[in-house]
Amino acid sequence: MRKTYNGLVASDDVTCRFRKGKVTVILGGSGSGKSTLMRQVVGLEKPDSGTVHFGDRELTSLSRAELYEYRKKMGMLFQASALFNSLDVFENIAFPLREHTKLADQVIRTMVKMKLELVGLRGVEGLMPSQLSGGMLKRIGLARAIIMDPEVVFYDEPTSGLDPISAGVIDKLIVDLNEILGVTSVVVSHDIESSFKIADWIMILFFGKKIAEGTPEEIQSSEDPRVQQFIKGSPEGPIPFTRTDKDFYEDILIP
Amino acid sequence: MNALALLAVPGRRVIDGVRVLGRSGIFLSASIFYGFVPPFKLRSLPQQIDFIGTRSISIVVVTGAFTGMVLSLQGYYTLSKFGATGMLGSAVALSIIRELGPVLAALMVTGRAGSAITAEIGIMKITEQINALEMMAVNPLKHIVTPKIFAGLISLPLLTTIFDLVGIGGGYLIGVKLLGVNEGAYFGEMVRSVEFVDIYGGFVKSLVNGLIITWVCSFIGYTAVATTEGVARATTNAVVTTSVLILIMDYILTSFLL
C-alpha cells in the first residue's frame, strides 16, 4: 500500500495482515504514518496504489453502497471518541441500530444495556457526552463501536491522553472483547507498555515503512537498533530527533 | 520572470476557484438527491426547522419592526415634500415585500443560524464525528446536510412572511399613529398597489435565500481545515460569502422578475 501527501510519503509500500480473532498492534512514533495506514485499511482514505482485502473481497474498488455493507462489519474507536454531542449516551450507542435496523425500542434498550455492562458503565445512559471524563468517553465510544457486533474492531490510539488506570481499563477491555466476542482487533498506538500487554502480533512503522513485525517476544528480542531505540524510548539512536538534514551551524551562520 | 510564470499565479487561482464551484455544486445536488432516497431522516427535519426557523423568529420580528418604522419615517419625510403622504402605505409595503423582507430576514438568519451551521459541521469534522458516521455506514451528507437544506427551504419563506407583516405593522405604527397619515389611505393604497407578482417575487427570493444560506454554510463547514483556526476562519468566511451571495442573487432575481 502506498500513499503520499504533497510529496511526503506517508505509507511506503507497507503490507500488513491482520489475523482473524487476534489483536494486532501497529506501533510507531508520531508522524510515522500509522493512523494513515489504518484510515486506508478502513476506506476513510484511498491509497495511491495498493489493495485492501476483507475476507475474499477487495475493498478499494467498491462503490460507496457496497463499502457501507462492509463497514457494518467493522467498528472503530476514534482517538477523540467522536461521540455526537447532541445525543445522550444511550442514543449515541443506539445510533447504528436505529440507522440500520428496525428493531423495537425494547430490544434496542436491552442491547445498549448489554454493551454498557460489557464496558462497565451501566447507569450513565441519560448523561450527555460533555458530562463524562475522557476514559468514560472512550468506553462509551467502544460500546458504540461494538453495538452491531462487528467482525473487526479498529482502535485509533485508544489509551493516549488517559490516566494510567483508565488506560489499563481500556487495555483490559480490548483483550476481553477479543476473547469474549472473538473479534479481530487492530490497534494503532504509540503506548509501548500497553501494546506489549495486549498484542498477539506487533508491527512497527517508521516514516511510513514497516521496520519490524512479530510476536511481542520477538520484538523484545529484536536486534534492530531502531526497534530497540523505539521500545526503550531513548532519544539517542538511529532514529533522528531532528528532521532537517542541513547542518545546524551552517543553518544559523550562513544567511 | 517570463510571461508564463506571471500567468501561473492567476491561472492557479482560477482553476482552484472553478474546482470549488464544481465541488460545491456536486455537494448541493447530492444533498438534495439524498432527500428523495429512502430511508428518510424525518426525525432531524423538525429539529433543523426549529434551529434555523423558530429560533430566528425573535430577531426577525425585531429587525422587521424597526425596518418598517424607519421606512415609514423616511418615506413620510420624502413624500410630504410632494404632498403625497397618502402613498406611504404602498411605499412601505412594496419596499418590504419586494426587497427588504427577503434580504434582511436572510441576512439575519445568516448571522444567527448560518454561522452556527458552519461551526457545528466544522467541529464535527475536527472531533472525527463525520468519520465516525462514515464508519457506521451512515452517509454524512444525507445525515447532516440534507435536513439543513430542506429546513432552510421551509423556514426562510415563513420567516420572510413574518418580517413582511411585522414591518408593515411597524410602518403603520409610525406613519398612522405617530405622524397622522390617514389610516384608510395607508391600507387602501397598499391593497391597490401591491400585486401578486410582488408577493410571488418576494417568495421566490426567500426560497433562493434559504437554499444559499444552508448550502454555502454547510459546504464551507464541510470543507473547513480541521483545526481550531480553520473552523474559525471558515465561520467568518461562510457569513461573508453567504451575505454577499444573497445580495448578488437579489439583484439577479429582481432583474429577471421585473
Interface residues (C-beta under 8 A of the other chain):
Chain A: V42 L44 R64 Y68 E69 R71 K72 M74 G75 M76 F78 Q79 A80 S81 A82 L83 F84 N85 F95 P96 E99 H100 R144 M148
Chain B: T127 E128 Q129 N131 A132 E134 M135 M136 A137 V138 N139
